[in-house]
Amino acid sequence: MKKLLGLVAVLAFSVASYAQQGPKIEFKAKDNTIDYGTVTRDSDNGVRTFEFTNTGDAPLIITNVQSTCGCTVPTKPTEPIMPGKTGKIDVKYNMNPGKISKTITVESNAVNYEGGKVALRIKGEVIVKEEKNVLQKEKVGPQS
């Protein structure tokens, strides 16, 4: 009986250590989110970069990166990311005025996320810079 329990314990530890092997993706952005803050439409090109590191022991392959809408265009690395190396995913938002709240789904062979899928988020607000009409007379308040 002791031999059987010992065998089960060794097997359990072996399975647990085996599950931890493979590529792992770790993003530098806190909570996998980039905050644009409040930006003006004409002063920002809308491009942000999610940087990540392969902290695993096998090459990391990003198979697909997609956004929840056409207003956000992500680009993925074309080559595998080797263990210990970094990569990036660029995201371009079209800078439509209003609140930004979009999700980008990254699909990979990473073992530290279920199914290798990671959700990235962008948030913020785009405003239109108020233009001053030089021909319009300014209102002047009562003078004392």
C-alpha positions as CSV (number, residue, x, y, z in Angstrom):
1,M,0.0,0.0,0.0
2,K,2.8,2.4,0.8
3,K,4.5,1.7,-2.5
4,L,1.2,2.5,-4.3
5,L,0.8,5.8,-2.4
6,G,4.4,6.6,-3.2
7,L,3.9,5.9,-6.9
8,V,0.8,8.0,-7.0
9,A,2.7,10.9,-5.3
10,V,5.6,10.7,-7.7
11,L,3.2,10.5,-10.7
12,A,1.2,13.6,-9.4
13,F,4.4,15.7,-9.1
14,S,5.6,14.6,-12.5
15,V,2.3,15.6,-14.1
16,A,2.3,19.0,-12.3
17,S,5.9,19.7,-13.4
18,Y,5.1,18.6,-17.0
19,A,2.1,21.0,-17.2
20,Q,4.4,24.0,-16.5
21,Q,6.7,23.3,-19.4
22,G,6.3,25.2,-22.7
23,P,6.1,28.8,-23.9
24,K,4.6,31.4,-21.5
25,I,3.6,34.9,-22.4
26,E,3.8,37.7,-19.9
27,F,2.7,41.2,-20.8
28,K,4.4,44.3,-19.4
29,A,1.2,46.4,-19.3
30,K,-0.5,46.3,-15.9
31,D,-3.6,44.1,-16.1
32,N,-2.9,43.7,-19.9
33,T,-4.4,47.2,-20.4
34,I,-3.1,50.3,-22.0
35,D,-4.7,53.6,-21.0
36,Y,-4.7,56.2,-23.7
37,G,-5.8,58.8,-21.2
38,T,-7.6,61.8,-22.7
39,V,-6.1,62.6,-26.1
40,T,-7.0,64.9,-28.9
41,R,-7.8,63.4,-32.2
42,D,-5.4,65.5,-34.3
43,S,-2.4,65.3,-31.9
44,D,-2.2,61.4,-31.6
45,N,-1.8,58.8,-34.2
46,G,-3.6,56.1,-32.1
47,V,-0.8,53.6,-32.1
48,R,0.1,51.8,-28.9
49,T,2.4,48.8,-28.3
50,F,1.9,45.9,-26.0
51,E,5.3,44.4,-25.1
52,F,5.6,40.9,-23.8
53,T,8.2,38.3,-22.9
54,N,8.3,34.6,-23.4
55,T,9.1,33.4,-19.9
56,G,8.8,29.7,-20.8
57,D,11.2,27.2,-22.1
58,A,10.0,26.8,-25.7
59,P,9.3,29.1,-28.7
60,L,6.2,31.2,-28.4
61,I,4.1,31.4,-31.5
62,I,1.4,34.1,-31.8
63,T,-1.1,32.5,-34.2
64,N,-3.8,35.2,-34.3
65,V,-4.6,38.7,-33.0
66,Q,-8.0,40.1,-33.5
67,S,-10.1,43.1,-32.3
68,T,-13.7,43.3,-31.3
69,C,-14.3,45.9,-34.0
70,G,-12.8,47.3,-37.2
71,C,-11.8,50.6,-35.5
72,T,-8.9,48.9,-33.8
73,V,-6.2,47.2,-36.0
74,P,-3.7,44.9,-34.2
75,T,-0.5,43.6,-35.8
76,K,1.2,40.4,-34.6
77,P,4.8,39.2,-34.7
78,T,5.5,36.9,-37.7
79,E,8.4,35.0,-36.2
80,P,8.4,32.8,-33.1
81,I,9.5,34.5,-29.9
82,M,12.3,32.4,-28.3
83,P,12.5,31.8,-24.6
84,G,13.7,34.9,-22.7
85,K,13.1,37.2,-25.7
86,T,10.6,40.0,-26.0
87,G,8.0,40.7,-28.7
88,K,5.4,43.3,-29.4
89,I,1.9,43.7,-30.6
90,D,1.0,47.1,-32.1
91,V,-2.5,48.3,-31.9
92,K,-3.8,51.2,-34.0
93,Y,-7.1,52.9,-32.9
94,N,-8.8,55.1,-35.5
95,M,-9.2,57.9,-33.0
96,N,-13.0,58.4,-33.3
97,P,-14.1,61.0,-30.7
98,G,-15.6,59.5,-27.6
99,K,-14.7,56.8,-25.0
100,I,-12.3,54.1,-25.9
101,S,-13.0,50.6,-24.5
102,K,-11.8,47.8,-26.8
103,T,-10.6,44.3,-26.4
104,I,-7.9,42.5,-28.5
105,T,-7.7,38.7,-28.3
106,V,-4.3,37.1,-28.7
107,E,-4.2,33.5,-29.6
108,S,-0.9,31.6,-29.1
109,N,0.7,28.3,-27.9
110,A,1.3,29.8,-24.4
111,V,0.7,27.3,-21.6
112,N,0.0,29.8,-18.9
113,Y,-3.4,30.9,-20.3
114,E,-6.3,28.6,-20.9
115,G,-6.3,27.7,-24.6
116,G,-3.4,30.1,-25.2
117,K,-5.9,33.0,-25.4
118,V,-5.1,36.3,-23.7
119,A,-7.4,39.4,-23.6
120,L,-5.7,42.8,-24.0
121,R,-7.6,46.0,-23.5
122,I,-7.3,49.6,-24.5
123,K,-9.2,52.4,-22.8
124,G,-9.3,56.2,-22.7
125,E,-11.1,59.1,-24.4
126,V,-10.6,60.9,-27.7
127,I,-11.6,64.5,-27.8
128,V,-11.8,67.0,-30.6
129,K,-9.6,70.1,-30.1
130,E,-11.8,73.1,-30.0
131,E,-10.9,75.4,-32.8
132,K,-11.0,79.2,-32.3
133,N,-12.5,81.2,-35.1
134,V,-10.3,84.3,-35.5
135,L,-13.1,86.2,-37.2
136,Q,-15.6,85.7,-34.4
137,K,-15.7,88.6,-31.9
138,E,-15.0,87.6,-28.3
139,K,-17.7,88.3,-25.7
140,V,-16.6,90.8,-23.2
141,G,-18.2,90.9,-19.8
142,P,-19.1,94.1,-18.0
143,Q,-16.2,96.2,-16.9
144,S,-15.9,97.8,-13.5
